[in-house]
Amino acid sequence: MQIEHFIQTVAIAAIPILFAITLHEAAHGYVARHFGDMTAYQQGRISLNPLRHIDPVGTILLPLLTMLLGGILFGWAKPVPVNFGALRHPKKDMLWVALAGPASNLAMAVGWVLLYKLAWSNPGNYFAEPLLEMAGIGIKINAVLMVLNMLPLPPLDGGRIAISLLPHRQAYQLSRIEPYGMFILIFLAVTPVLGLILSPLVGLVYRLFSALFGI
């Protein structure tokens, strides 16, 4: 990738990537507050300000590397602190706190789809081409984050959802994986395995958007 084109791509991608990653975390904090845990609120993490959520590696370095080297575009922000013991009904409410992140990515993906359609319908507009590229990146990053976080691996949201839904014994056994979950995810990410898992699922999301919105 030529350096000029890479810089242009980074400038266009910055907004959708920052919002995809940071709003995901803010959504967790907002729903946790709704169900009784004030931890994220007290630490100022229920905010639309990306600076409160940026992780230098997950929010900046990793997305830059994946754009430069190719492959699945993804990243992460600083996790919003959630004290599940402070929730009014910890096991049941954990489901909604965990689901809030992927749900926010779904909502943002739909928003980018609508912006993509708007830009596509106005091809003569000066801003149409950069908007198409920005919306395409917005759809991609949100689809990937939604699918990635729904994998049933603690501490990913899908793992927390599974813990909430499983009977207590099985939920406890799954929760014991959490200290090793990020190491497992990093191992999958540096091998072709994560791409093999995510690609067909992300493709399914794209086909669904195509069927619903005609893109």
N, CA, C and O of each residue as an XYZ file, in Angstrom:
860
protein
N       0.850     -1.191      0.000
C       0.000      0.000      0.000
C       0.887      1.243      0.000
O       1.773      1.376      0.844
N       0.650      2.150     -0.944
C       1.429      3.368     -1.006
C       1.162      4.232      0.214
O       0.058      4.248      0.758
N       2.215      4.961      0.638
C       2.110      5.718      1.886
C       1.021      6.775      1.805
O       0.314      7.007      2.786
N       0.871      7.432      0.635
C      -0.162      8.470      0.505
C      -1.556      7.864      0.639
O      -2.430      8.414      1.307
N      -1.740      6.718     -0.014
C      -3.051      6.056      0.061
C      -3.322      5.544      1.462
O      -4.457      5.588      1.934
N      -2.269      5.051      2.139
C      -2.439      4.552      3.502
C      -2.851      5.678      4.443
O      -3.746      5.501      5.269
N      -2.198      6.840      4.322
C      -2.534      7.984      5.176
C      -3.977      8.426      4.918
O      -4.706      8.751      5.855
N      -4.383      8.437      3.652
C      -5.752      8.808      3.316
C      -6.746      7.816      3.914
O      -7.787      8.206      4.442
N      -6.411      6.529      3.823
C      -7.293      5.498      4.386
C      -7.408      5.641      5.891
O      -8.501      5.507      6.441
N      -6.289      5.913      6.574
C      -6.298      6.087      8.032
C      -7.176      7.278      8.417
O      -7.954      7.199      9.368
N      -7.048      8.385      7.672
C      -7.847      9.582      7.973
C      -9.340      9.299      7.825
O     -10.147      9.750      8.639
N      -9.701      8.552      6.784
C     -11.113      8.230      6.554
C     -11.610      7.208      7.569
O     -12.762      7.265      7.998
N     -10.737      6.264      7.955
C     -11.148      5.177      8.855
C     -11.205      5.594     10.314
O     -11.841      4.915     11.119
N     -10.551      6.704     10.677
C     -10.408      7.057     12.094
C     -11.760      7.186     12.792
O     -11.951      6.640     13.878
N     -12.694      7.900     12.176
C     -13.992      8.131     12.829
C     -14.764      6.829     13.037
O     -15.166      6.548     14.166
N     -14.989      6.015     11.990
C     -15.756      4.788     12.239
C     -15.085      3.823     13.201
O     -15.770      3.165     13.985
N     -13.749      3.721     13.160
C     -13.067      2.790     14.063
C     -13.150      3.270     15.500
O     -13.454      2.483     16.397
N     -12.884      4.558     15.735
C     -12.941      5.085     17.099
C     -14.326      4.919     17.702
O     -14.463      4.478     18.843
N     -15.346      5.271     16.941
C     -16.698      5.171     17.484
C     -17.134      3.717     17.659
O     -17.817      3.392     18.630
N     -16.750      2.843     16.734
C     -17.129      1.431     16.862
C     -16.579      0.831     18.147
O     -17.269      0.084     18.841
N     -15.328      1.165     18.458
C     -14.672      0.575     19.623
C     -15.106      1.247     20.919
O     -15.386      0.565     21.904
N     -15.165      2.578     20.930
C     -15.433      3.285     22.183
C     -16.910      3.264     22.563
O     -17.232      3.146     23.746
N     -17.813      3.375     21.594
C     -19.237      3.319     21.931
C     -19.635      1.929     22.411
O     -20.556      1.780     23.214
N     -18.943      0.927     21.920
C     -19.159     -0.435     22.413
C     -18.936     -0.484     23.929
O     -19.746     -1.043     24.669
N     -17.827      0.108     24.375
C     -17.525      0.086     25.808
C     -18.467      0.987     26.601
O     -18.912      0.617     27.687
N     -18.771      2.162     26.068
C     -19.688      3.066     26.767
C     -21.053      2.416     26.960
O     -21.705      2.631     27.981
N     -21.488      1.620     25.980
C     -22.789      0.944     26.077
C     -22.807     -0.019     27.259
O     -23.813     -0.121     27.961
N     -21.698     -0.729     27.484
C     -21.627     -1.617     28.650
C     -21.839     -0.821     29.940
O     -22.614     -1.219     30.811
N     -21.137      0.308     30.044
C     -21.239      1.114     31.266
C     -22.627      1.673     31.471
O     -23.131      1.697     32.594
N     -23.253      2.126     30.390
C     -24.599      2.697     30.500
C     -25.601      1.653     30.993
O     -26.412      1.938     31.873
N     -25.547      0.445     30.427
C     -26.494     -0.602     30.821
C     -26.185     -1.093     32.230
O     -27.101     -1.400     32.994
N     -24.900     -1.171     32.584
C     -24.539     -1.563     33.952
C     -25.112     -0.566     34.960
O     -25.631     -0.964     36.003
N     -25.019      0.733     34.650
C     -25.600      1.743     35.545
C     -27.106      1.550     35.662
O     -27.667      1.684     36.749
N     -27.763      1.237     34.547
C     -29.211      1.029     34.563
C     -29.600     -0.100     35.518
O     -30.650     -0.050     36.160
N     -28.738     -1.122     35.603
C     -29.059     -2.274     36.451
C     -28.392     -2.203     37.823
O     -28.386     -3.191     38.558
N     -27.830     -1.041     38.176
C     -27.415     -0.834     39.554
C     -25.936     -0.704     39.819
O     -25.556     -0.361     40.939
N     -25.067     -0.963     38.831
C     -23.624     -0.846     39.058
C     -23.155      0.530     38.603
O     -23.237      0.853     37.418
N     -22.668      1.336     39.532
C     -22.262      2.711     39.240
C     -20.756      2.841     38.985
O     -20.248      3.956     38.868
N     -20.040      1.719     38.898
C     -18.582      1.763     38.795
C     -18.113      2.583     37.587
O     -17.306      3.501     37.736
N     -18.611      2.257     36.406
C     -18.186      2.961     35.187
C     -18.597      4.429     35.231
O     -17.847      5.301     34.792
N     -19.777      4.698     35.756
C     -20.258      6.085     35.856
C     -19.353      6.905     36.762
O     -19.005      8.041     36.438
N     -18.971      6.329     37.898
C     -18.131      7.051     38.850
C     -16.723      7.289     38.305
O     -16.045      8.224     38.730
N     -16.284      6.459     37.377
C     -14.954      6.622     36.781
C     -14.996      7.424     35.482
O     -13.984      7.549     34.793
N     -16.165      7.965     35.149
C     -16.292      8.798     33.958
C     -16.216      8.035     32.655
O     -15.864      8.614     31.627
N     -16.540      6.736     32.668
C     -16.407      5.925     31.470
C     -17.699      5.844     30.656
O     -17.695      5.283     29.561
N     -18.805      6.393     31.170
C     -20.027      6.455     30.360
C     -19.968      7.769     29.602
O     -20.570      8.765     30.005
N     -19.239      7.755     28.508
C     -18.938      8.978     27.780
C     -18.782      8.666     26.299
O     -18.326      7.586     25.921
N     -19.171      9.634     25.461
C     -18.959      9.508     24.024
C     -17.589     10.053     23.616
O     -17.248     10.048     22.433
N     -16.813     10.519     24.577
C     -15.472     11.045     24.297
C     -14.504      9.873     24.098
O     -14.200      9.160     25.055
N     -14.014      9.661     22.862
C     -13.128      8.509     22.626
C     -11.881      8.512     23.496
O     -11.340      7.448     23.796
N     -11.412      9.690     23.907
C     -10.186      9.757     24.702
C     -10.314      9.015     26.023
O      -9.312      8.571     26.583
N     -11.535      8.875     26.526
C     -11.738      8.169     27.797
C     -11.641      6.650     27.632
O     -11.546      5.925     28.622
N     -11.665      6.173     26.400
C     -11.730      4.730     26.164
C     -10.542      4.184     25.378
O     -10.383      2.968     25.276
N      -9.705      5.057     24.822
C      -8.645      4.608     23.916
C      -7.615      3.744     24.640
O      -7.118      4.105     25.706
N      -7.311      2.606     24.042
C      -6.193      1.762     24.455
C      -5.129      1.892     23.365
O      -5.425      1.617     22.202
N      -3.899      2.301     23.699
C      -2.897      2.561     22.652
C      -2.685      1.390     21.701
O      -2.495      1.588     20.501
N      -2.716      0.178     22.230
C      -2.492     -1.001     21.384
C      -3.769     -1.381     20.636
O      -3.765     -1.489     19.410
N      -4.858     -1.583     21.374
C      -6.074     -2.116     20.768
C      -6.842     -1.129     19.916
O      -7.490     -1.526     18.948
N      -6.783      0.173     20.259
C      -7.563      1.174     19.537
C      -6.774      1.836     18.418
O      -7.357      2.320     17.448
N      -5.451      1.861     18.545
C      -4.636      2.584     17.556
C      -3.709      1.638     16.791
O      -3.806      1.529     15.569
N      -2.805      0.949     17.511
C      -1.774      0.161     16.843
C      -2.351     -1.016     16.063
O      -2.000     -1.215     14.900
N      -3.231     -1.798     16.687
C      -3.760     -2.993     16.025
C      -4.584     -2.664     14.781
O      -4.366     -3.287     13.741
N      -5.536     -1.698     14.840
C      -6.242     -1.351     13.605
C      -5.308     -0.840     12.501
O      -5.514     -1.150     11.328
N      -4.281     -0.058     12.871
C      -3.325      0.419     11.868
C      -2.593     -0.752     11.213
O      -2.421     -0.778      9.994
N      -2.167     -1.712     12.019
C      -1.454     -2.862     11.477
C      -2.339     -3.704     10.577
O      -1.896     -4.167      9.526
N      -3.600     -3.908     10.982
C      -4.490     -4.724     10.153
C      -4.831     -4.010      8.846
O      -5.020     -4.666      7.822
N      -4.913     -2.680      8.864
C      -5.136     -1.955      7.619
C      -3.898     -2.023      6.724
O      -4.014     -2.104      5.501
N      -2.721     -1.988      7.334
C      -1.477     -1.997      6.566
C      -1.172     -3.380      6.008
O      -0.748     -3.513      4.860
N      -1.388     -4.412      6.826
C      -0.999     -5.768      6.449
C      -2.131     -6.569      5.838
O      -1.900     -7.618      5.237
N      -3.374     -6.071      5.990
C      -4.524     -6.811      5.495
C      -5.057     -7.761      6.555
O      -4.531     -7.828      7.666
N      -6.099     -8.490      6.204
C      -6.714     -9.417      7.145
C      -7.924     -8.802      7.818
O      -8.437     -7.768      7.389
N      -8.377     -9.461      8.892
C      -9.571     -9.019      9.613
C      -9.272     -7.709     10.340
O      -8.317     -7.633     11.113
N     -10.076     -6.691     10.099
C      -9.922     -5.391     10.755
C     -10.651     -5.424     12.091
O     -11.879     -5.512     12.126
N      -9.909     -5.355     13.188
C     -10.557     -5.299     14.495
C      -9.623     -4.657     15.508
O      -8.464     -4.368     15.209
N     -10.142     -4.438     16.708
C      -9.365     -3.832     17.776
C     -10.188     -3.835     19.050
O     -11.225     -4.493     19.125
N      -9.727     -3.099     20.053
C     -10.470     -3.023     21.303
C     -10.146     -1.712     22.000
O      -9.156     -1.054     21.681
N     -10.989     -1.340     22.953
C     -10.753     -0.173     23.796
C     -10.473     -0.654     25.220
O     -10.552     -1.850     25.504
N     -10.147      0.283     26.113
C      -9.992     -0.094     27.517
C     -11.328     -0.623     28.022
O     -12.344      0.062     27.906
N     -11.344     -1.826     28.578
C     -12.621     -2.374     29.038
C     -13.262     -1.480     30.100
O     -12.589     -0.996     31.010
N     -14.561     -1.271     29.969
C     -15.296     -0.519     30.985
C     -15.406     -1.385     32.238
O     -15.810     -2.544     32.145
N     -15.054     -0.846     33.410
C     -15.144     -1.658     34.631
C     -16.598     -1.927     35.013
O     -17.403     -1.002     35.126
N     -16.917     -3.184     35.206
C     -18.260     -3.584     35.632
C     -18.121     -4.481     36.851
O     -17.440     -5.505     36.800
N     -18.756     -4.103     37.930
C     -18.807     -4.924     39.136
C     -20.112     -5.717     39.093
O     -21.163     -5.229     39.510
N     -20.030     -6.936     38.586
C     -21.252     -7.718     38.403
C     -21.944     -7.997     39.729
O     -23.158     -8.198     39.769
N     -21.170     -8.008     40.822
C     -21.778     -8.211     42.136
C     -22.664     -7.059     42.560
O     -23.524     -7.225     43.425
N     -22.465     -5.870     41.952
C     -23.285     -4.703     42.301
C     -24.589     -4.640     41.512
O     -25.457     -3.820     41.812
N     -24.731     -5.495     40.512
C     -25.981     -5.527     39.749
C     -27.096     -6.061     40.634
O     -26.857     -6.873     41.529
N     -28.303     -5.606     40.383
C     -29.422     -6.024     41.231
C     -29.659     -7.531     41.156
O     -29.966     -8.163     42.167
N     -29.519     -8.101     39.977
C     -29.641     -9.552     39.788
C     -28.434     -9.992     38.956
O     -28.538    -10.110     37.735
N     -27.278    -10.238     39.613
C     -26.007    -10.379     38.894
C     -26.036    -11.338     37.706
O     -25.615    -10.960     36.613
N     -26.515    -12.552     37.885
C     -26.452    -13.528     36.790
C     -27.390    -13.145     35.655
O     -27.035    -13.286     34.485
N     -28.575    -12.666     35.983
C     -29.541    -12.305     34.942
C     -29.159    -10.996     34.262
O     -29.230    -10.882     33.039
N     -28.756    -10.009     35.057
C     -28.438     -8.691     34.482
C     -27.146     -8.711     33.675
O     -26.952     -7.880     32.787
N     -26.253     -9.669     33.984
C     -25.019     -9.806     33.218
C     -25.306     -9.976     31.730
O     -24.550     -9.494     30.887
N     -26.392    -10.658     31.415
C     -26.772    -10.873     30.014
C     -26.937     -9.548     29.286
O     -26.411     -9.370     28.187
N     -27.669     -8.616     29.895
C     -27.977     -7.352     29.225
C     -26.760     -6.429     29.162
O     -26.573     -5.696     28.191
N     -25.935     -6.476     30.215
C     -24.707     -5.674     30.198
C     -23.785     -6.158     29.083
O     -23.228     -5.351     28.340
N     -23.626     -7.475     28.968
C     -22.750     -8.035     27.938
C     -23.321     -7.802     26.541
O     -22.576     -7.502     25.608
N     -24.635     -7.939     26.395
C     -25.268     -7.809     25.081
C     -25.229     -6.371     24.565
O     -25.329     -6.141     23.360
N     -25.085     -5.406     25.472
C     -25.118     -3.992     25.071
C     -24.016     -3.648     24.078
O     -24.245     -2.855     23.164
N     -22.826     -4.224     24.234
C     -21.718     -3.913     23.340
C     -21.987     -4.348     21.907
O     -21.963     -3.512     21.004
N     -22.245     -5.653     21.668
C     -22.570     -6.077     20.304
C     -23.809     -5.390     19.738
O     -23.873     -5.126     18.538
N     -24.799     -5.095     20.592
C     -25.999     -4.399     20.109
C     -25.649     -3.003     19.610
O     -26.210     -2.537     18.618
N     -24.714     -2.326     20.299
C     -24.300     -0.996     19.843
C     -23.591     -1.089     18.497
O     -23.765     -0.217     17.647
N     -22.791     -2.142     18.292
C     -22.121     -2.323     17.000
C     -23.127     -2.611     15.890
O     -22.959     -2.144     14.763
N     -24.170     -3.377     16.201
C     -25.215     -3.632     15.211
C     -25.907     -2.335     14.818
O     -26.135     -2.082     13.635
N     -26.241     -1.510     15.815
C     -26.906     -0.234     15.533
C     -26.015      0.671     14.691
O     -26.488      1.318     13.757
N     -24.706      0.717     15.024
C     -23.795      1.557     14.250
C     -23.619      1.024     12.832
O     -23.538      1.803     11.881
N     -23.561     -0.303     12.685
C     -23.434     -0.890     11.349
C     -24.629     -0.507     10.480
O     -24.462     -0.161      9.311
N     -25.830     -0.567     11.048
C     -27.024     -0.177     10.295
C     -26.948      1.300      9.912
O     -27.308      1.675      8.797
N     -26.478      2.140     10.842
C     -26.322      3.560     10.537
C     -25.366      3.793      9.377
O     -25.632      4.619      8.504
N     -24.244      3.060      9.365
C     -23.281      3.192      8.261
C     -23.849      2.653      6.956
O     -23.549      3.179      5.883
N     -24.673      1.600      7.041
C     -25.330      1.084      5.835
C     -26.224      2.159      5.215
O     -26.226      2.352      3.999
N     -26.976      2.847      6.058
C     -27.865      3.900      5.555
C     -27.063      5.050      4.953
O     -27.458      5.611      3.931
N     -25.930      5.407      5.583
C     -25.075      6.455      5.029
C     -24.463      6.007      3.700
O     -24.318      6.809      2.777
N     -24.107      4.731      3.608
C     -23.570      4.182      2.363
C     -24.599      4.312      1.240
O     -24.270      4.722      0.127
N     -25.842      3.957      1.547
C     -26.897      4.068      0.538
C     -27.107      5.518      0.112
O     -27.322      5.799     -1.067
N     -27.043      6.438      1.077
C     -27.213      7.856      0.767
C     -26.106      8.340     -0.162
O     -26.373      9.031     -1.145
N     -24.860      7.975      0.152
C     -23.733      8.399     -0.688
C     -23.815      7.755     -2.076
O     -23.497      8.387     -3.084
N     -24.245      6.493     -2.113
C     -24.360      5.782     -3.393
C     -25.419      6.411     -4.299
O     -25.288      6.398     -5.523
N     -26.453      6.953     -3.692
C     -27.550      7.537     -4.484
C     -27.228      8.947     -4.970
O     -28.003      9.535     -5.723
N     -26.075      9.499     -4.537
C     -25.660     10.838     -4.972
C     -24.236     10.787     -5.517
O     -23.334     11.403     -4.949
N     -24.025     10.060     -6.613
C     -22.653      9.852     -7.101
C     -21.964     11.122     -7.576
O     -20.734     11.175     -7.610
N     -22.728     12.146     -7.942
C     -22.111     13.381     -8.414
C     -21.649     14.293     -7.304
O     -20.961     15.282     -7.555
N     -22.022     13.972     -6.070
C     -21.636     14.807     -4.931
C     -20.141     14.690     -4.671
O     -19.567     13.605     -4.766
N     -19.507     15.834     -4.339
C     -18.060     15.872     -4.095
C     -17.650     14.931     -2.965
O     -16.562     14.356     -2.991
N     -18.537     14.778     -1.962
C     -18.198     13.977     -0.787
C     -18.624     12.517     -0.931
O     -18.409     11.723     -0.015
N     -19.218     12.152     -2.053
C     -19.774     10.803     -2.191
C     -18.703      9.720     -2.056
O     -18.897      8.742     -1.334
N     -17.570      9.893     -2.751
C     -16.550      8.842     -2.734
C     -15.930      8.644     -1.348
O     -15.849      7.502     -0.894
N     -15.485      9.713     -0.646
C     -14.950      9.478      0.711
C     -16.012      8.958      1.677
O     -15.698      8.177      2.575
N     -17.272      9.385      1.503
C     -18.330      8.873      2.372
C     -18.567      7.389      2.133
O     -18.797      6.633      3.077
N     -18.512      6.969      0.867
C     -18.658      5.544      0.558
C     -17.552      4.738      1.224
O     -17.806      3.677      1.795
N     -16.321      5.245      1.151
C     -15.200      4.527      1.760
C     -15.324      4.504      3.282
O     -15.085      3.474      3.911
N     -15.700      5.645      3.875
C     -15.853      5.706      5.328
C     -16.978      4.787      5.798
O     -16.831      4.068      6.787
N     -18.107      4.817      5.076
C     -19.239      3.971      5.459
C     -18.889      2.499      5.304
O     -19.291      1.673      6.123
N     -18.133      2.165      4.242
C     -17.721      0.774      4.057
C     -16.864      0.281      5.211
O     -17.036     -0.843      5.682
N     -15.934      1.126      5.672
C     -15.108      0.763      6.826
C     -15.970      0.666      8.084
O     -15.775     -0.233      8.902
N     -16.930      1.596      8.242
C     -17.824      1.559      9.397
C     -18.634      0.277      9.449
O     -18.799     -0.314     10.516
N     -19.140     -0.156      8.303
C     -19.900     -1.414      8.254
C     -18.993     -2.576      8.631
O     -19.370     -3.446      9.417
N     -17.781     -2.579      8.055
C     -16.868     -3.703      8.272
C     -16.426     -3.822      9.724
O     -16.511     -4.903     10.305
N     -15.955     -2.729     10.320
C     -15.438     -2.802     11.686
C     -16.537     -3.159     12.676
O     -16.299     -3.912     13.620
N     -17.746     -2.625     12.470
C     -18.833     -2.940     13.395
C     -19.324     -4.376     13.230
O     -19.668     -5.033     14.212
N     -19.357     -4.860     11.996
C     -19.748     -6.255     11.779
C     -18.739     -7.197     12.421
O     -19.119     -8.182     13.055
N     -17.447     -6.893     12.257
C     -16.410     -7.745     12.839
C     -16.474     -7.720     14.364
O     -16.412     -8.769     15.006
N     -16.597     -6.522     14.948
C     -16.640     -6.428     16.418
C     -17.874     -7.119     16.985
O     -17.806     -7.762     18.033
N     -19.007     -6.984     16.289
C     -20.217     -7.648     16.771
C     -20.034     -9.160     16.776
O     -20.336     -9.821     17.770
N     -19.540     -9.710     15.668
C     -19.357    -11.159     15.564
C     -18.281    -11.637     16.529
O     -18.470    -12.636     17.223
N     -17.144    -10.925     16.579
C     -16.049    -11.315     17.464
C     -16.504    -11.373     18.912
O     -16.210    -12.331     19.627
N     -17.218    -10.349     19.339
C     -17.619    -10.285     20.747
C     -18.733    -11.246     21.105
O     -19.006    -11.457     22.287
N     -19.382    -11.834     20.113
C     -20.403    -12.833     20.405
C     -19.828    -14.244     20.509
O     -20.563    -15.188     20.797
N     -18.523    -14.400     20.277
C     -17.918    -15.722     20.469
C     -18.017    -16.109     21.950
O     -17.763    -15.272     22.817
N     -18.375    -17.341     22.249
C     -18.610    -17.748     23.642
C     -17.324    -18.015     24.409
O     -17.113    -19.109     24.932
N     -16.466    -16.998     24.468
C     -15.175    -17.120     25.149
C     -15.032    -15.991     26.153
O     -14.842    -14.843     25.751
N     -15.117    -16.280     27.456
C     -14.859    -15.213     28.434
C     -13.431    -14.712     28.267
O     -12.544    -15.535     28.041
N     -13.151    -13.405     28.364
C     -14.050    -12.330     28.815
C     -14.802    -11.618     27.693
O     -15.324    -10.525     27.912
N     -14.871    -12.207     26.497
C     -15.671    -11.593     25.444
C     -17.141    -11.569     25.870
O     -17.563    -12.333     26.738
N     -17.902    -10.687     25.247
C     -19.310    -10.537     25.628
C     -20.083    -11.850     25.450
O     -20.951    -12.182     26.257
N     -19.759    -12.588     24.388
C     -20.437    -13.859     24.172
C     -20.200    -14.841     25.299
O     -21.088    -15.619     25.646
N     -18.994    -14.810     25.879
C     -18.713    -15.655     27.030
C     -19.546    -15.261     28.234
O     -20.062    -16.116     28.954
N     -19.673    -13.944     28.449
C     -20.492    -13.468     29.569
C     -21.972    -13.813     29.342
O     -22.681    -14.170     30.283
N     -22.423    -13.705     28.108
C     -23.804    -14.069     27.794
C     -24.034    -15.548     28.075
O     -25.054    -15.929     28.648
N     -23.070    -16.382     27.664
C     -23.194    -17.817     27.912
C     -23.218    -18.117     29.407
O     -24.005    -18.953     29.850
N     -22.374    -17.452     30.189
C     -22.356    -17.645     31.640
C     -23.702    -17.267     32.240
O     -24.188    -17.934     33.153
N     -24.303    -16.199     31.731
C     -25.598    -15.762     32.237
C     -26.696    -16.773     31.938
O     -27.622    -16.939     32.732
N     -26.598    -17.455     30.789
C     -27.679    -18.341     30.353
C     -27.505    -19.784     30.832
O     -28.490    -20.508     30.977
N     -26.272    -20.204     31.077
C     -26.027    -21.590     31.467
C     -26.448    -21.859     32.912
O     -26.481    -20.938     33.729
N     -26.764    -23.099     33.229
C     -26.985    -23.456     34.644
C     -25.741    -23.148     35.475
O     -24.640    -23.047     34.933
N     -25.911    -23.002     36.773
C     -24.828    -22.501     37.630
C     -23.550    -23.326     37.511
O     -22.461    -22.755     37.454
N     -23.654    -24.649     37.473
C     -22.450    -25.482     37.445
C     -21.678    -25.266     36.153
O     -20.466    -25.052     36.182
N     -22.375    -25.321     35.011
C     -21.717    -25.123     33.723
C     -21.214    -23.681     33.579
O     -20.161    -23.441     32.988
N     -21.982    -22.717     34.130
C     -21.561    -21.317     34.079
C     -20.267    -21.122     34.858
O     -19.380    -20.392     34.415
N     -20.154    -21.767     36.012
C     -18.925    -21.655     36.809
C     -17.738    -22.259     36.070
O     -16.648    -21.687     36.069
N     -17.946    -23.411     35.444
C     -16.863    -24.049     34.706
C     -16.383    -23.166     33.552
O     -15.180    -23.048     33.319
N     -17.324    -22.546     32.830
C     -16.943    -21.654     31.730
C     -16.241    -20.409     32.254
O     -15.296    -19.924     31.632
N     -16.691    -19.887     33.391
C     -16.091    -18.655     33.936
C     -14.634    -18.866     34.328
O     -13.869    -17.903     34.380
N     -14.235    -20.106     34.606
C     -12.853    -20.381     34.996
C     -11.881    -20.185     33.826
O     -10.669    -20.109     34.030
N     -12.410    -20.106     32.607
C     -11.553    -19.876     31.437
C     -11.141    -18.414     31.341
O     -10.151    -18.103     30.680
N     -11.884    -17.498     31.992
C     -11.702    -16.067     31.777
C     -10.260    -15.579     31.948
O      -9.816    -14.777     31.127
N      -9.500    -16.011     32.963
C      -8.120    -15.504     33.081
C      -7.242    -15.831     31.870
O      -6.225    -15.177     31.640
N      -7.636    -16.832     31.107
C      -6.833    -17.256     29.955
C      -7.473    -16.847     28.625
O      -6.910    -17.090     27.558
N      -8.659    -16.221     28.697
C      -9.422    -15.935     27.490
C      -8.691    -15.057     26.495
O      -8.701    -15.336     25.296
N      -8.049    -13.983     26.983
C      -7.354    -13.069     26.072
C      -6.135    -13.740     25.439
O      -5.810    -13.460     24.285
N      -5.458    -14.618     26.176
C      -4.317    -15.343     25.592
C      -4.801    -16.279     24.483
O      -4.154    -16.424     23.446
N      -5.960    -16.913     24.726
C      -6.538    -17.785     23.695
C      -6.901    -16.965     22.463
O      -6.648    -17.383     21.333
N      -7.501    -15.783     22.690
C      -7.909    -14.926     21.573
C      -6.692    -14.438     20.784
O      -6.713    -14.433     19.553
N      -5.636    -14.030     21.487
C      -4.420    -13.562     20.802
C      -3.800    -14.697     19.986
O      -3.335    -14.485     18.866
N      -3.798    -15.897     20.555
C      -3.276    -17.054     19.814
C      -4.085    -17.285     18.540
O      -3.515    -17.513     17.473
N      -5.404    -17.227     18.648
C      -6.257    -17.416     17.472
C      -6.017    -16.312     16.441
O      -6.077    -16.550     15.235
N      -5.740    -15.075     16.948
C      -5.575    -13.931     16.052
C      -4.277    -14.009     15.255
O      -4.227    -13.550     14.114
N      -3.237    -14.577     15.833
C      -1.954    -14.642     15.127
C      -1.843    -15.895     14.263
O      -0.829    -16.099     13.595
N      -2.856    -16.715     14.271
C      -2.947    -17.873     13.387
C      -4.127    -17.638     12.443
O      -4.903    -16.707     12.663
N      -4.281    -18.446     11.413
C      -5.427    -18.275     10.508
C      -6.771    -18.646     11.138
O      -7.817    -18.440     10.523
N      -6.754    -19.191     12.357
C      -7.973    -19.753     12.930
C      -9.049    -18.691     13.136
O     -10.212    -18.909     12.796
N      -8.661    -17.531     13.697
C      -9.661    -16.507     13.976
C     -10.328    -16.033     12.685
O     -11.544    -15.846     12.640
N      -9.529    -15.841     11.642
C     -10.096    -15.442     10.358
C     -11.042    -16.483      9.809
O     -12.083    -16.143      9.246
N     -10.690    -17.760      9.966
C     -11.547    -18.836      9.485
C     -12.872    -18.879     10.237
O     -13.900    -19.255      9.675
N     -12.842    -18.492     11.513
C     -14.077    -18.458     12.314
C     -14.924    -17.246     11.948
O     -16.135    -17.353     11.753
N     -14.264    -16.085     11.857
C     -15.005    -14.836     11.694
C     -15.505    -14.613     10.263
O     -16.611    -14.110     10.066
N     -14.709    -14.977      9.279
C     -15.038    -14.623      7.889
C     -16.420    -15.093      7.444
O     -17.175    -14.284      6.903
N     -16.791    -16.362      7.644
C     -18.133    -16.763      7.206
C     -19.252    -16.082      7.994
O     -20.326    -15.821      7.451
N     -19.001    -15.793      9.277
C     -20.032    -15.134     10.087
C     -20.196    -13.673      9.679
O     -21.318    -13.174      9.594
N     -19.080    -12.986      9.425
C     -19.153    -11.604      8.945
C     -19.814    -11.577      7.566
O     -20.606    -10.682      7.269
N     -19.487    -12.557      6.729
C     -20.128    -12.660      5.421
C     -21.627    -12.828      5.538
O     -22.380    -12.279      4.734
N     -22.068    -13.586      6.535
C     -23.500    -13.763      6.768
C     -24.164    -12.439      7.142
O     -25.277    -12.153      6.700
N     -23.476    -11.629      7.960
C     -23.996    -10.310      8.331
C     -24.129     -9.429      7.089
O     -25.130     -8.732      6.922
N     -23.126     -9.464      6.226
C     -23.168     -8.672      4.988
C     -24.337     -9.105      4.104
O     -25.030     -8.266      3.528
N     -24.553    -10.414      4.000
C     -25.663    -10.899      3.164
C     -26.999    -10.478      3.756
O     -27.941    -10.180      3.023
N     -27.080    -10.453      5.083
C     -28.302     -9.995      5.727
C     -28.548     -8.524      5.440
O     -29.668     -8.134      5.113
N     -27.511     -7.705      5.560
C     -27.645     -6.274      5.246
C     -28.030     -6.080      3.778
O     -28.850     -5.223      3.450
N     -27.430     -6.883      2.903
C     -27.740     -6.773      1.478
C     -29.206     -7.098      1.214
O     -29.865     -6.430      0.417
N     -29.711     -8.131      1.890
C     -31.105     -8.523      1.690
C     -32.068     -7.471      2.255
O     -33.115     -7.193      1.671
N     -31.697     -6.901      3.391
C     -32.601     -5.945      4.054
C     -32.548     -4.543      3.449
O     -33.565     -3.857      3.342
N     -31.323     -4.126      3.049
C     -31.138     -2.733      2.634
C     -30.741     -2.580      1.169
O     -30.632     -1.460      0.670
N     -30.523     -3.699      0.476
C     -30.218     -3.617     -0.934
C     -28.877     -2.992     -1.251
O     -28.761     -2.230     -2.211
N     -27.836     -3.308     -0.442
C     -26.505     -2.760     -0.738
C     -25.639     -3.844     -1.389
O     -24.480     -3.593     -1.719
